[in-house]
Amino acid sequence: MGDTAVIIMTAFNKAIPKVVASVEARMSSSRLPGKMLMDIAGKPMVLHVLDRLAHASLLDDIVLATTINPADDELASVADKAGYKVFRGSEDDVLKRVVDAHTLMQSEIIVEICGDCPLIDPSLVDLAISTYTNNSCDVVSSGLEQSYPQGTEVQVFSYKALEHVSLTIDDAAVREHVSLYFYEHPEIYKVVPLVAPDELRSPDTRLQIDYEEDLMMVRELHHVISTERLFGIREVLSCLQQYPEIVEINRNCEERSVRG
């Protein structure tokens, strides 16, 4: 009877898909070079992203997907020393880099996270994963129909789907923007958007870091909000209501179109 129980449990575990988050990051950003190691509240930005993801209960693992460019040596070292897995691949072909990282990780479900999101909310990551696993769909995204603040985007899709795109699509924009092909082809992929509840709806609030003003804004948020415990979107929006001047710091910053 004991042996039978072990066999049943092993078969059950094999049926559970492996969910891995990849963080796309490099040091040679065109708008704010070196931002991934810039200090926010006493630690580099990349560790804010990775440490927040570590609080997502539905993730099996996390990998930093950076490049083989020597400029990213220190970035890779910082993540490695903090105990995170690191994959180094193509600098220009981000899609291939991410697929190769997940091939190494033996991922079955991919959670795509951009490295410039130091306020990523682990509860939103868990919501995206559970929505994906509990519905018949190809992609779950919190950024397709922007309702949450910018810089909290989470995309979830299968490794097989992304691998197929990588092997068959040679569009430069798709090679740079990992999940773009899914969104541009609704006739092929069923995408489920995560829509923020009214109290978290703030699509014009910028929490990602592309410019110096973005960095100043996020630093000020960390200064005002107690960092003794992990805080999420709800606490950020509450802070911005109390201190509206913080929103003005990066009010004029604009997101670039993925197709120019």
Residue pairs with C-beta under 8 A, 6 or more apart in sequence:
17 108
17 109
17 133
18 60
18 61
18 105
18 106
18 107
18 108
18 109
19 58
19 59
19 60
19 61
19 107
19 108
19 109
19 111
19 129
20 59
20 60
20 61
20 62
20 63
20 102
20 105
20 107
20 109
20 110
20 111
21 53
21 56
21 59
21 61
21 62
21 63
21 110
21 111
21 112
21 113
21 125
22 62
22 63
22 64
22 65
22 87
22 98
22 101
22 102
22 105
22 110
22 111
22 112
22 113
23 46
23 49
23 50
23 53
23 62
23 63
23 64
23 65
23 113
23 114
23 115
24 65
24 94
24 97
24 98
24 112
24 113
24 114
24 115
24 178
25 36
25 46
25 49
25 64
25 65
25 66
25 75
25 114
25 115
25 116
26 36
26 66
26 67
26 69
26 71
26 72
26 75
26 91
26 115
27 33
27 34
27 36
27 37
27 69
27 71
27 72
27 74
27 75
28 69
28 71
28 72
28 91
29 35
29 36
29 116
29 210
31 210
31 211
32 38
32 209
32 210
32 211
32 212
32 214
32 215
35 45
35 116
35 209
35 215
36 44
36 45
36 46
36 75
36 115
36 116
37 44
37 45
37 46
37 74
37 75
37 78
38 44
38 45
38 209
38 215
39 45
40 48
40 118
40 215
40 218
40 219
40 222
41 48
41 219
41 222
41 223
41 227
43 51
44 78
45 115
45 116
45 118
45 209
46 64
46 75
46 78
46 79
46 115
47 78
47 79
47 82
48 118
48 119
49 113
49 115
49 117
49 118
49 120
50 62
50 64
50 79
50 82
50 84
51 82
52 118
52 119
52 120
52 121
52 122
52 230
53 59
53 62
53 113
53 120
53 122
53 125
54 62
54 122
55 122
55 230
56 122
56 123
56 125
56 126
56 129
57 122
57 126
58 125
58 126
58 129
58 130
59 111
59 125
59 129
61 85
61 105
61 107
62 84
62 85
63 84
63 85
63 86
63 87
63 101
63 102
63 104
63 105
64 75
64 76
64 79
64 84
64 85
64 86
64 87
64 115
65 87
65 89
65 97
65 98
65 101
66 72
66 75
66 76
66 79
66 86
66 87
66 88
67 88
67 89
67 90
67 91
67 97
68 88
68 89
68 90
68 91
69 91
72 88
76 86
76 88
79 86
80 86
85 105
87 97
87 100
87 101
87 104
87 105
89 96
89 97
89 100
89 101
90 96
90 97
90 100
91 97
92 175
92 176
93 175
94 175
94 176
94 177
94 178
95 162
95 165
95 166
95 174
95 175
95 176
95 178
96 166
96 175
98 110
98 112
98 162
98 178
99 159
99 162
99 163
99 166
102 110
102 159
102 162
103 159
103 163
107 159
108 158
108 159
109 129
109 132
109 133
109 156
109 157
109 158
109 159
110 155
110 156
110 157
110 158
110 159
110 162
111 125
111 128
111 129
111 154
111 155
111 156
112 154
112 155
112 156
112 157
112 178
112 179
113 120
113 125
113 153
113 154
114 153
114 208
116 151
116 208
116 209
116 210
117 151
117 152
117 153
117 207
117 208
117 209
118 151
118 209
118 218
119 151
119 152
119 207
119 218
119 221
119 233
119 236
120 151
120 152
120 154
121 152
121 232
121 233
122 230
122 232
123 232
124 142
124 148
124 152
124 154
124 194
124 232
124 233
125 154
127 194
128 140
128 141
128 142
128 154
128 155
128 156
128 194
129 140
129 156
131 140
131 156
131 192
131 194
132 139
132 140
132 156
132 157
132 192
135 192
136 190
137 190
137 191
137 192
138 157
138 158
138 161
138 182
138 188
138 189
138 190
138 191
139 155
139 156
139 157
139 161
139 179
139 182
139 183
139 189
139 190
139 191
139 192
140 154
140 155
140 156
140 157
140 191
140 192
140 193
140 194
141 153
141 154
141 155
141 156
141 179
141 183
141 191
141 192
141 193
141 194
142 148
142 152
142 153
142 154
142 155
142 193
142 194
142 196
143 153
143 154
143 155
144 183
144 191
144 193
145 193
145 195
146 203
147 194
147 195
147 196
147 200
147 201
147 203
148 194
148 196
148 200
148 201
148 202
148 203
148 233
149 202
149 203
149 205
149 206
149 207
149 233
149 236
149 237
150 203
150 204
150 205
150 206
150 207
150 208
150 255
151 206
151 207
151 208
151 209
152 207
152 233
154 194
155 178
155 179
157 179
157 182
161 182
161 189
162 178
162 179
165 174
165 181
165 182
169 175
169 181
171 181
173 180
173 258
173 259
174 180
174 181
176 258
177 258
180 258
182 189
182 191
183 189
183 191
196 202
199 234
199 237
200 233
200 234
200 237
202 237
202 240
205 237
205 240
205 247
206 214
206 217
206 250
206 253
206 255
207 217
207 218
207 236
208 214
209 215
209 218
210 253
210 255
211 250
211 253
213 249
213 250
213 252
213 253
214 250
214 253
216 249
216 250
217 246
217 247
217 249
217 250
220 246
220 249
221 236
221 239
221 240
221 246
224 239
224 243
224 246
225 231
225 235
225 236
225 239
239 246
240 246
240 247
